Amino acid sequence: MIENRIKHMLSLEGDNREVVIEGWIRTRRDSKEVSFIAVNDGSTMNNIQVVIDRSFPDFDKLNPRLVNGASVSIKGKLVPSQGKEQSVEVIPVEITITGDSPGDEYPLQKKRHSFEFLREIAHLRPRTNTFGAVARVRNAMSFAIHRYYNERGFVNIHTPIITGSDCEGAGEMFRVTTLPMSRVPITDGEIDYSKDFFGKEASLTVSGQLNAEIYALALKNVYTFGPTFRAEKSNTSRHLAEFWMIEPEMAFCDINGNMDAAEDFIKYILRYVLEHCSEDMAFFNSMIEKGIIENLEHIIKSDFERITYTEGVDELLKSKKNFEFPVKWGMDLQSEHERFLTQEVFKKPVIVTDYPKDIKAFYMKQNDDGKTVRAMDVLVPRLGEIIGGSERENDYNKLLNRIEEMGLNADDYWWYLELRKYGSVPHSGFGLGFERLIQFVTGMQNIRDVIPFPRSVETLDF
Amino acid sequence: MIENRIKHMLSLEGDNREVVIEGWIRTRRDSKEVSFIAVNDGSTMNNIQVVIDRSFPDFDKLNPRLVNGASVSIKGKLVPSQGKEQSVEVIPVEITITGDSPGDEYPLQKKRHSFEFLREIAHLRPRTNTFGAVARVRNAMSFAIHRYYNERGFVNIHTPIITGSDCEGAGEMFRVTTLPMSRVPITDGEIDYSKDFFGKEASLTVSGQLNAEIYALALKNVYTFGPTFRAEKSNTSRHLAEFWMIEPEMAFCDINGNMDAAEDFIKYILRYVLEHCSEDMAFFNSMIEKGIIENLEHIIKSDFERITYTEGVDELLKSKKNFEFPVKWGMDLQSEHERFLTQEVFKKPVIVTDYPKDIKAFYMKQNDDGKTVRAMDVLVPRLGEIIGGSERENDYNKLLNRIEEMGLNADDYWWYLELRKYGSVPHSGFGLGFERLIQFVTGMQNIRDVIPFPRSVETLDF
């Protein structure tokens, strides 16, 4: 199947072998005697050139249909190219137009279209250089993630999408329901969810972590890789309502093992992409963000700096820099602070641990100081936070206290608490937003351009 | 990371090397001089035996805590086993109990628990032989799917979970909303979805196919592997409200290529599981469904029979068998008919094509007879339909007519129709329910037992 793809053909010698090209015409150019059409099949950024002599049978009939956007199946001979831009080209023997295109009215013309415009034609944008490259890089990263964990004996767990619980105790979830919206059943002034599909309130998951912990406490090392949701009305270039997340969870692993795991994982994925997507990465490097390849190579070679939140705050205070958000112990770090630490102070990725407990989730392991928890955030230059994780609280009573302290309902967490009663162990994990990582790797500025069909406020097309 | 797992240790010689065992005590047995504890870490069905002499330091303190369900970290020497059931065992040097268990009150006792009971403790069931094996087999199959398509140059596409369209024109979808359920905004008697998060009605996807077609018509070969949803109130052992589906979509591929692709794919996955999960498969073969390995091997060796629906109906009529649902051209095949064809007539998988158009979806390619469409269903012994697919209608006008004929709104399909205007090509694809395939491979009877956290009517626990 790989053998009949253009990527493969372009790697061959022009030895007159017979080939069949199947793909879409990207451009066309005419000289007096011949027409050159460039055909792409999505296997590579590069097109293969087909050189059609005007003496080709039925040329006059074929000619007006050989336009930008049309799909073709062309049998021909692979020969050395006369031109300088490619080493091989195809001399056709048989040309079939499998699907016509209106040519000039085809929405993708040979000019640069804005990403905004391309979002409006998301059904055609994968046929452009940029979005073809994004799709291939996304695919390579996705496979790399599965390969990485598979090689290390991690078990992939499909945690549920529809959930009855609220992982982080935060709101901002989408409701899932089959109740009739125009006449929601009310009993005693309350919505009667007993009549809903699941017999109770249901939402879209914000994280698979709590469920993944169940499996980590049975199979030791597991990971999730699936869609997660936020009903936040953030209409920015960094937020999506629906995005994919990778969440490894490891038993018999403390915060130090967690940091090692995160650092090793990121470096593996970056290496994999540079190795397997060199053409596409060269495109991003020259057309989207200059120097990005060097940038990623630098990350791969760096030992990530590891500091506590308190040390980070000290660095920021010491800098005497005028931040928009003044620095104070206890505050959450803002993008400007994260960027300052990675770009100015350490000039490489930084893992910050031991955050104040009040700005972190209930499930994080409490330190003995009574003030901080074993959280870790991995910050990278340009992007800021790319990973958030922690060692998990594995003491039943401490966890219960924290749940109550934060005003959550302990009954909702009965099974999560029970995991601490039956052979609990130190365990840790983290979450990584897949689209953020793709942005980091490709340099694409808007997160809506690294997912096939973005969902966000007022955006639900295609 | 693989090196410190019990699966690996059990494959070694007992050469006195130092090992560290981390896992959960599955059973304990005492003789006069020694205690035997069997430790499992989820890497394999098999436990490793630790032999603790009563003279072990602090034995009396440790002893009551070395119970079923407790988690332990044990440093020791790997030695040849005295017993016959294992080739190696561990003589401990240092024992750390990382998490206690209440022993007799631990819900998993050394007896066979019913699957019904285990569903109620889904946070503990992965610690049983059966559910550990299911998790490992599910993981192996999941990886095999990604590997299969990656090796063949298919691009993995993450199609959207939240959708504004309804792929099959069928109802039964879950609504996704952030509207306040107790006071849904009504304007002119209609629900005002302009106030909802996406500004219009939103649901959970029932299939990624239509979106996948977009990418197939740019990158040629793509696949999805993600969660899909049905709000059907089918409380059976074969239905889930949330399940995972694999949907490849191939351009320049007709129904014959589609059949080849489906047959090759299934055989690859079966071979992969038999090769990579031999211990777990031996367990299913002896404890869950006798003969299942032989059964799968038979499928791998078979050439799938390929017949048309009309031929299938003829076979059924010819049989003169008394079916519960009498056979008649035009009806949908029921389980009893599918089983008869695979188990009685052909004794192997059967691919049935060219179904009556009235029982199939709008997007299937219409045959020239005006009555049938290029649908295909792959039927397998025991299970029945495991794959449904088709060649897609790629003629703009035929597709538009069919959409209107079926009472769908053509505006909702504007981009799907446009794909037939701009370089359309013959293309095909299919969908395979992942959980059904796992049931087929493992012999597990209830679909709720092959997904970590099942969702169905009134079932939304964990």
Interface residues (C-beta under 8 A of the other chain):
Chain A: M1 I2 R5 K7 E22 G23 W24 I25 D41 G42 S43 G69 A70 S71 S73 T98 G99 D100 S101 P102 Y106 P107 A122 H123 L124 P126 R127 F131 G132 A135 R136 R138 N139 S142 F143 H146 N150 E151 R152 G153 V155 N156 I157 H158 T159 P160 I161 I162 T163 G164 F174 R175 V176 T177 T178 L179 M181 S182 V184 I186 I191 F197 F198 G199 K200 A202 L204 N211 I214 Y215 L217 A218 L219 K220 N221 G226 P227 F229 A231 K233 A241 E242 W244 A251 F252 N394 W415 Y416 E418 L419 R420 K421 Y422 G423 S424 V425 P426 I451 P452 F453 R455 V457 E458 T459 L460 D461 F462
Chain B: M1 I2 R5 K7 E22 G23 W24 I25 D41 G42 S43 G69 A70 S71 S73 T98 G99 D100 S101 P102 Y106 P107 I121 A122 H123 L124 P126 R127 F131 G132 A135 R136 R138 N139 S142 F143 H146 N150 E151 R152 G153 V155 N156 I157 H158 T159 P160 I161 I162 T163 G164 F174 R175 V176 T177 T178 L179 M181 S182 V184 I186 I191 F197 F198 G199 K200 A202 L204 N211 I214 Y215 L217 A218 L219 K220 N221 G226 P227 F229 A231 K233 A241 E242 W244 A251 F252 N394 W415 Y416 E418 L419 R420 K421 Y422 G423 S424 V425 P426 I451 P452 F453 R455 V457 E458 T459 L460 D461 F462
